[in-house]
């Protein structure tokens, strides 16, 4: 299923974690951490954790891509991928 990134983010309630953005944006968690640390991606800290406001991420995407926001590229969840790899190795 392919959704517009904005639709995916606007459907979210509450803050996003790194793992959420990894799945939604289809990019590595280390890349998200680096972008947030450099101020390229809007984020805030809750204690030692990095969090993201979905509406701020939508604003960032619109500023970056304009009206042509790319579709969501679904990545397998890390534990599901690991489970498949374990089953395949058995």
Buried (B, 14 or more C-beta within 10 A) or exposed (E): EEEEBBEBBEEBEEBBBBEBBBBBBBBEBEEBBEBBEEEEBBBEEEEEEBBBBBEBBBBBBEEEEEEEBEEBEEBEEEEEEEEEEEEEEE
